[in-house]
Amino acid sequence: MNKSAWLLLTSALATGLLGANMLSHGLVTVSFIASGIFATAWILAVIIGRRFKFDPVLR
């Protein structure tokens, strides 16, 4: 994984854990929404960051 994917993964985990430890219902909702956004961005970063190798010689 590239550095941006690691950053998004740790951000998603941190906001998820923060939301699990909150007492206010409004802040829990905002934290879980942010965690979902970071997780979605992480998935996109992993997909975009992959390099597909193409072998032009058919065997």
Secondary structure by P-SEA (a helix, b strand, c coil): ccaaaaaaaaaaaaaaaaaaacccaaaaaaaaaaaaaaaaaaaaaaaaabbbbbccccc
